[in-house]
Amino acid sequence: MRHTISISALLSGIWLANSGHYNFLMICFGIGSVAFVVWICHRMDVIDHESQPIHLTLALPNYYVWLAWKIILSNWDVIKRVWLGNGSIQPMVKTLNLPQKTDMGRVIYANSINLTPGTVSLEVNETTILVHALVPENIAELEDGEMSDRVSRLEQ
């Protein structure tokens, strides 16, 4: 039930933000549209803890701020290496342990690696992740485990 309420509130917010019309008729159309979409979602049986991860709601904004900062720092590093030329990169591929217990945790971790410039997740399975990096320092930072620890805290 709480997932239904969550998706209804999310869809209503998106509809209101995009509509820009707040007269009675338009509000009624919006309520009808949201109700229809929620009904379809129920019929498809897609409203669950994975499609609406309510448990992440409080922790996710802090993670997003931290990840945005890491993206900025990584962008700066990649820009610096582009200006320095080919001698400043040493591409490498390494398999790292994947301590996340849930599929959602593994996806968040892999996508976080992809969002950070200079690193790409190539393959993810139950216990490991294959990562390509422009420089060994990027792999060392991932091996340090700060990103992995933060994602693991999100899972709980």
RATAMO-V881223 format. One line per field, one symbol per residue. phi: phi as a letter, one per 20 degrees, with the letter a starting at -180 (. if undefined). psi: psi as a letter, one per 30 degrees, with the letter a starting at -180 (. if undefined). A space follows every 50 residues. Layout:
BEGIN
phi->???
psi->???
END
This chain:
BEGIN
phi->.ffffffffffffffffefmdcegfffffffffffffffffffeldebfe fcfffegeefgfffffffffffffgfffgfffffoffedcgbcbedfcef edfffffffffffffegncbeebccfcccecdcfcgfffffffgnfffff ffffff
psi->efeeeeeeeeeeeeeeefefkhleeeeeeeeeeeeeeeeeeeefhgjafe fiieffeefeeeeeeeeeeeeeeeeeeeeeeeefafffkiklkkklkjfk fleeeeeeeeeeeefjkfkkkekkaeflkkkklelfeeeeeefegeeeee eeeef.
END
